[in-house]
């Protein structure tokens, strides 16, 4: 096996604009409640110019049997293969400022070599800041402003943060390892995790995508374009959820409890005290009734 990280990555183009550009990244495969991070990527591809400038050798990184890519069969032959791609794109924001976006499937193998390859790209293009984003499920109501956990390799990079975690161990993920290793190397990196109501985590939740876009703008200064279609989708989803809540007293009670807990938390002077007292409900406890209701509703709709 070739341990050279450049063996994993190929630079496809050397536009001068890539030098000194911020690097955003989102990898499919780990947690992304409400498809919040995926929504950001879709939004950027829709609204920003983009050109591939680097690609990774997915044959060395991806377990094809665990994520079987699609093959198309036409009458009497195989006619197409949707090969997975892990690519870095050069994009431009609404003010024509360049930035980079790395996106594709999260590697199954060789995480450390992958991180080394990304670090080599960061050094190659003199990237000043790396930023990842995702949605995480939380026991919060959809009727309140979405919170966001901001984490970074330096305290000075953290903004608008009201911690809800003291210390927690989670399953490993390549994006998290990248941020961790960048911190060890003394490089600036930020992560944004928007808090998505647990009972809508399996849905596409545009409000969470919009919150991440706000966070990216604040962290990077990028002038990311707005999208009227995204706002229309957000309003429609919010309306659908409100309708479902109105149809069930049990669900309405759950949402009311979440609202009370959320309001108590935001008004408290000492958030740590609230966490120690257990006044914030777990996602499992307060989301179960809503999940059950949505499942029953979907069953009725199918019938």
Buried (B, 14 or more C-beta within 10 A) or exposed (E): EEEEBEEBBEBEEEEEBBEEBBBBBBBBBBBBBBBBBBBBBBBBEEBBEBBEBBBBBBEBBBEEEEEEEEEEEEEEEEEEEEEBEBBBBBBBBEEEBBBBBBBBBBBBEBBEBBBBBBBBBBEBBEBEBBBBBBBBBBBBBBBBEBBBBBBBBEEEBBEEEEEBEEEEEEEEBBBBBBBBBBBEEEBBBBBBBBBBBBBBBBBBBBBBBBBBBBBBEBBBEBEBBEBEEBEEBBEEBBEEBEEBBEEBEEBBEBBEBBBEBBEEBEEBEEBEEBBEEEEBBEBEEBBBBBBBBBEEBEEEEEE
